[in-house]
Amino acid sequence: MGRGRWALLFLVPSALGLGWIAVQLSQGLAWFGLSLLDETFVAPLIAIVALLAVLRVLAVGQAFLTAPGRRRWPRLERAIVATLVIAITATHVVAIAGAWSVYRTGVAINSNNMLSDSSLAGGSPSATSAAPSQSATPTATPEAFSSLPPWAFAWSTATPAPTYPSNPDRITFLLIGVDLMTGRSHTLTDSMILATLDVRTNQATLISVPRDTGSFDLYYGGAVTGGFKLNELMEAASSPSFGSPDSGVETLTKEIGFLVGLPIDYYAAVDLEGFVKMVQAMGGVDVNVTTAVNDAFTGTFVPTGLIHMDGHLALKYARSRMSSSDYARASRQQDVLVALARKVVTPEVVPQLPDLLTLAGTTIATDFPMKNARNFVTAFRRVDAPTECVLGPPYSVHPDTSTTGGTWISRLDIDRVAGLSVYLFGRESLYFDRPGVVPAPCQS
């Protein structure tokens, strides 16, 4: 129509906005999607999309209204213009709504209070019946903590806490599988995995701590004895009568870091029913099964090989222990976790994102700032295969049940755990300067 200035007026800001979006997309769909969890990213994106919508509608209107030689507009042309305006508006509204939905999911995950002390208070009575023994106290001398790493003395008024080198490139999570299924009156942490990633070396490590671990020292002093198990700790510590200085989930997070010898930055938890639904929404997951599972109790049979599992089978595979052991189960949980992590960043999951977002906001809880998630996409993709270890034998021993009130528990061999910790994390390990520690790779 010979209206070059109008064309430039609409083209230049549109090109700048689309160029900005293209630059962000060039870093990958996974990076772009996780960036939507950051308000400093989603706000300008929504503004740009809204601006593009306005410019496109104005361009259509300007061309229609200023077309040369037109004084009256046929009904067909008006219908076409109306259709264009509606289509432009609808597509941009959908884009804005999608971006906002992802951001709100991150907010919902960070505000999910399913692991708050008030939420856990309605569980089993273990919080009042299994208070820690006070055979050791926060003010005891180092000799009284013969099985504890040096950083335990941070709570001691008699011994100053030593300092340890931190690694700014490492991020560490406690991944928790919470038994919140319908009909349960307790909240047990039946899956506890320390997961750490060094973004500089792209080395990932998964360490499972057996749920039946008992007779362990507490990071703030004292110990638990008898038949009390680690998977009861979160719920028990949510009660003030237990004596922990922290909330239930913080107590569990610090305790796992204390036992393994690596401070944990964040926790991330999923309830078991939510796990099933999320795997279903992802279209299932492919798991490399190295040892067949034949569990007559639950009717679960999984052969060896690369097996495609739906949510129900994945949960049964991860939880089955009747035909194997708790330690083998922990290893399978790690395999399922790795398979899920690899699938969630693949393009085939994109169509399921609306369902996944809805589920994630109600079934996942974490104190990790979701806006930082995109910072780890590149490092995660470069991880070839994580180092996986389960603290079963020889890291755990089974004490005679006559000493535990008839309850089956496993007790960590702290010396062996210390050697593994130093082998994996070097000077970062809280056991690093403990006398007699012999670094050794995982033997499970």
N, C-alpha and C positions, 0 to 999 in steps of 0.2 A: 504493500500500500504506500510505499515511499515514506514511511514515518520512522526514519532511522533513530531519531533522538528518543522517541518513545520506546523503541526496541531496546536501546541501550539502558534506559531507565529500568526496564523490567529485567533485562538480561544480567547486568553486572551484579546486583545483590543476590540474584538467584544463583549465579555461577559461583560466587564466593561461598554461599551457604552450602551448596552441593559439593563444592571442593573440600570444605571442612569435614563434611560427613564422609566423603570418599577417603580422605586421609585417615580418619579413624577406622573405617572399615578395612583399610589396607593392612591393619595389624591383626586381622583375623576376626571371624565371627564370635569366637569364644571371648576374646579380649573385649570386643565391642559390647557383647551382651553383659559381661561382668562390669563393664564401665557404667552401665545403667544403674548400678547399685550406689553410685557416687553422686551425691546431689550437685557437686560442682561440675559434673559432666552432663547429667540429665537435664539440668536447668537450661544451659545454653542450647542443648539439642532440641528441647521442646520449643524454645523461642525461635530457633532457626526454622523448624518445621512449620510453626505457625506463620512465620513471616513468608515462607515460600507459598503457603496456602493463600495468603492475602495477595501476594504478587500475582499468582496464577489467576485468581478470580478477577483481579483488576485488569490483567492483560486481556482476558476474555471479554470483559465488559467494555473496555476501551476500544477494542477492535470492532465489536458489534455496534457500539453507539456512534463511532466516527467513520464507519464505512462510507466511502464517497457515493453520492447519488442516492442515498437511502433516506426516505422520510417516513416510510411506513414499513413495518417488519411483518413478513408473512408468519402465520402461526407455526409453520414447521421450523423456521429459523429460531423463533422464540423458544420452542420446545428443545431444540438442540442446545441452545445457550443454557437453558435451565438445567438440562441433563449434565452438561459439562461442569457447571458450578456445583451441582449436587455431588457429582463424582469426585471433583477436586476436594471439596470440603470433607466428604466421607472418608476418603483415603488418608487425609492428613489427620483427621480426628482419630482414626484407628491407630495410626502411627504414634500419635501423642499418648493415647490411652495405653498402648502397649508399653511404651517407655515408662510411663508413670506406674503401671502395674508392676514392672520389674523392680523399680525403686521401692515401692511400697512393700514388696515381698522382703527385701533386705531389711527394711524397718521392722516388719513383723517378726522376722527371725531373731533380730537383735533384742526385741522386746518380749519374745516368748518366755513366759514365766513358769513353764511346766517343771523346771528344776529349782524353783525358788523354795525357800524353807517353808513358807506357808502352804505351797502346793504339796510338798512332801510330807507335811505333818499328819496327813490322814492315812498314812501307810501302816505298816506293821508296828508292833510295840517294841521292836529291837532298839529303838532310840533310848528307851529308858532301862531296858534289861541288859544291855551290853555296853555299859559305860567302861572306858578304858581303866586298866589298873594303874595305880600311881606308884609302881615299884621304881619308876624313874621319874624325875621331875625336871622342869626347865632350868632349875638352878643347880643341878647336879654337876659333879666334876667330870672331866672327859673320861676317866676310868670307868665311870658308871654306865657309859654309852659304848661299850666295847663293840657292839654290832652296828653302830651308827656312823655315817660319813661325817666328816668335820663340819659341814655346813649346818648340822643339827644344832650346833652351839650358838647359832644366831639368836636363839631364845634364852641363852644362858647369861646370867648377870655376873658369873664368875669367870667365864672364858670369852674373850672377844671373838666375833665371827671372822674367819679368814675371808679374803676376797678372791674371786676367781675370774679369769678372763672371759668376757662375753664375746659372742660371735654375732655381729650385727647382720650377717648374711643368713642366719639360721632362724627358722620359725618352727615352733613345736606346738602340737595340739595333743590333747587327750580326746580320743574319739570314743564315745560312750554309746553303747546300745542299751536302751532303758526298757525294762520289762513293764510297760504301761498298758499291756493288752487288756481288753475288756474282760471283766470278771476277776481281775487280780486285785488283792487288797494290800499289796506291798509294792515298793518301787526298788527293784534290784538292778544293779548295773552288771548284766551278764556278759557284756563285752567291754573290755577296757584295753585300748590300744594306744600306746604312745607313738605318734607319727611326727617325724621331723624331716625338714627339707632344708638343705643348704643351697641357696639360690646362686652362690658363686661356683660351686663345684657340681651342682645339679645332682647331688647325692641324696637319696631319700631312704629313710629307715623306718621300719614298723616293728614295734616290740609289744607283744601281747603279755599282759600280766594275768595269770590265772584267777578266775573269779573266786575260787575256793581258798585263796591265800589267807592264812590265819597266823596268829601268834607273831604279829609284826609290831615294831616300834613306831611311834607316831612322830611326825616331823616337829611337833611343838612340845615334845616330851611325853613320857608315859608310854604305855603299850596296851595292846588288846590281847587278851588271852582266852583260853577255853575254846569254845566252838564258834566264836565270832569270826565272820568271813569278810574279806575285802569288799565283796559285792553288796554288803549291807551298810558300808561306811557312809555313803552319801545320805541315805535316809536317816541313819542313826545320828549323824553329826548335825542334821537339821534341827535337832532338839537341843535347847540350851543345857539340858541335863547331861549331855555327853561331854561337855567341857571344851569343845573346839573353839578357837578364837575366830574361826571363819565360818561361812555358810556351808551347807552340806556339799554342794558341788565344788566350791573352792577347796574344801577340805580334801575331797577325793583327788582333785587335780594336783594339789601340792603334795599329797601323800604318794601318788604314783611317781611324780618327779623326784621325790625324796628317795624312794626305793630304787628306782632305776638309775638315779644319779645325774639327771639332766632336768634343770628347771623347765617347767611347761608354761608357755605363753598364754594359751587359750584352750578352751574346751569346745567341743561340738558334739551334740547329742541328737539322737533320733530314736523315737519310740518304735517298737516292733511292728505295730499295725501300719504306722506311717511308712516304714521301710517297704512293706509289701506293696502298698499303693504306689510308691514312687517308682519301684522297679517295674510295676505294671504299666505306669504312665510312660516309662522310657521304652516300652516295647520289649522288655526282658533284657537279659544280660548274658553274654557268652563267657563261661568260666572254664579254664583249663583244669580238668579234674585229673589229678595224678594217682589218687587212690580211691577206688570205688567205695561208695557208701551203701550199705544194705541194712537199714534200720527197721526191723520187724515191728518195733513198738509204735512207730509213727507210719509204717507202711511206705517208707521212703527208700527208693533204690536209684542211685545215680552211678552210671558206669564211667569208666575212664575216658579221656578224650576231651575235645572242646565241646562242651554241652551248653545248649541254649536253655536258659532257665527263666520261667516267669517269676513273679514276685513270691508266690507261695512256695515254689520249689526252692528258690534261692534262700528263703528264710529257713526252711527245713534243712537244707544242706548246711547252712551256717550254724544251726543250733543242734543238729543231731550229735549224740554222744553215746547212745546205747550200744552201737556196734564198734565204737572206737574209744575215745577218751576226751576229757575236757581239753587236753593240750592239742590233740588233733583237730578238735573243733575250733580252737583259737586260730590254728593255722589256716583252716578253711575260711574263717571269717576274714582274714587278711587277703586271701585270694579273691573273694567276692568283692571286697572293698576296692582292690586295685582294678578289677574288671569294671566296676561301676565308675570309678574315677576316670578311666580311659574313655568310656563310652559317653560320659556327660559332655565332653568337649568335641564330639563328632557332629557333623552337619545333620545326620539322620535324627538327632534328638530335637532339632529346631521345631518341627511341626508339633511336638508334644509340650513345648514350653508353657503354653497357657495352663495346662493341667499340672505340670510340675511346679509352676510358681504358686498355684493355689495350695497344693499339698505342702510345699516347703514352708510356707508361712505358718502352718499349724503343727507340723511334725518335726521341725528342726529347731534346736535352740543352741545359741552360741554367744560367747562374749567377744568373738573376733569382729573387728569393724568391717562390715561387709563391703564398704567402699574401697577397701584395700585389696579385694580379691583379685582384681585384674593384674596386680603386680607380680603374681606368681604363675601366670599362664605359661609364659615362655619357658621358665625353669622346669615346670611340671612336664611340659611336652618333651623336654630334652632328657628326662629321666628314662634310662633304658629299662632297668628293673630294680625296684627297691630292695634293700637288704631286709629280709624278713626273719624274725626270731620270736620264738615263744618261750617264756620262762618256765617251761616244764622241766622234767629231768634233763640234765643234771643240776639245773638251777633251783629246782624244788625237790623237797623230800616229804614223804608222808609219815608224820609222827603217829605213834600208837594211839588209837582212839580212846584208850583208857586215860590218856592225859588231856583229852579234849572233850570230856563229857559224852563220849560216844559219837561225836560228830566227825565226819571225814573232812579233813582240811589238808592243805599243802603248805609247807613252810619254806620260805625262800632261803637259799644258801647265799647269804649276803656277800661272802668272799668271791664266789663265782660270778655273781651279778656285777660286783665291782670290777672284776677283770674284764667282763664283756663291755661294761660302760666305758672304761678307759680305752679299750681297743677301738671302740666305735667313735668316741668323741674326744679322745686325747685330753688335752688340758682343759677342755670345756667340762669334762666330767667332774662331778662333785666328789668323786672318789679318787681323783688324780693323785693327790699327795697323801693318800692313806698308806701307811707302812704295810708291806707285805702283799700289795695288790699285784697280780701277775696278769697283764693284758692277754686276752685270748678271744678268738672269733667265736661266733655263735655255734653251739654244739647241739642245738635241738633238732 
